[in-house]
Amino acid sequence: MDEDGAYATFEENIEGSIAPGKLADFAVLRKDPRKVAPDAIKDIVVDATYMGGQRVWQAAPNAKVALHLHSDAVFGDGNEEENLMHDHQ
């Protein structure tokens, strides 16, 4: 949630920015996406993700590649049941 969203829901004291004592959802990236070529952003390794200020996932220390999706992957087609079945194949 951004600062405006947190303010709109009266939660600016607990979320909306990364600061001591606030909840935070964010990802730790290996490289700064503002400093790589646009076509290289997809290759940036995600080192960790945090939800509510707690680490919920961490890459192996020797991770070398970003997550790459299959070229036939389809998202947002509205058929959640089919998508879930595909995830478990």
C-alpha positions as a printed Julia matrix, in Angstrom:
89×3 Matrix{Float64}:
   0.0     0.0     0.0
   1.33    3.45   -0.79
   1.11    6.48    1.48
  -2.05    7.8    -0.21
  -3.79    4.42    0.08
  -2.81    4.12    3.75
  -4.08    7.65    4.42
  -7.36    6.93    2.64
  -7.99    3.96    4.93
  -6.76    5.75    8.08
  -3.79    3.35    8.35
  -0.94    5.81    7.73
   0.38    5.19   11.26
   0.96    1.48   10.59
   1.62    1.19    6.84
   2.14    3.12    3.61
   5.88    3.66    3.93
   8.92    1.76    5.09
   9.73    3.1     8.54
  10.45    1.66   12.0
   7.32    0.25   13.61
   5.3     0.09   10.38
   4.15   -2.98    8.48
   5.84   -3.39    5.12
   5.41   -5.48    1.97
   8.43   -5.27   -0.3
  10.95   -7.22   -2.34
  14.74   -7.1    -2.1
  16.23   -7.05   -5.59
  19.81   -7.95   -6.49
  20.13   -4.91   -8.78
  18.51   -1.49   -8.95
  15.94   -1.66  -11.79
  16.46    2.05  -12.41
  20.09    1.4   -13.3
  19.78   -1.46  -15.79
  18.62   -1.48  -19.38
  14.82   -1.84  -19.68
  15.14   -5.23  -21.36
  17.32   -6.49  -18.45
  14.79   -5.75  -15.69
  13.21   -9.17  -16.16
  16.57  -10.77  -15.34
  17.03   -9.14  -11.94
  17.18  -11.75   -9.19
  14.69  -11.33   -6.34
  16.69  -12.08   -3.19
  13.8   -11.94   -0.7
  10.18  -10.89   -0.24
   8.63   -9.47    2.92
   4.98   -9.19    3.97
   3.95   -7.25    7.03
   7.61   -6.65    7.73
   8.35  -10.39    7.97
  10.5   -12.28    5.47
   8.31  -14.86    3.75
  10.73  -16.03    1.05
  14.46  -15.92    0.41
  16.48  -17.0    -2.6
  19.42  -19.33   -2.23
  22.63  -17.33   -1.68
  23.98  -18.54   -5.03
  20.81  -17.74   -7.03
  21.86  -16.53  -10.46
  18.68  -16.11  -12.47
  15.36  -14.41  -12.07
  12.09  -16.3   -12.34
  11.31  -16.93  -15.99
   7.83  -17.91  -17.08
   7.1   -20.33  -19.87
   6.28  -18.54  -23.08
   2.87  -20.27  -23.17
   1.9   -19.08  -19.67
  -1.45  -17.28  -19.56
  -2.5   -15.1   -16.66
  -5.61  -13.09  -15.93
  -7.9   -15.05  -18.23
 -10.61  -15.25  -15.57
 -10.65  -19.05  -15.28
  -9.2   -19.44  -11.79
 -10.08  -23.15  -11.54
  -8.18  -23.94  -14.74
  -5.25  -21.79  -13.62
  -5.04  -23.6   -10.28
  -5.16  -26.99  -12.02
  -2.32  -25.85  -14.32
  -0.23  -24.82  -11.29
  -0.39  -28.37   -9.9
   0.55  -30.18  -13.12
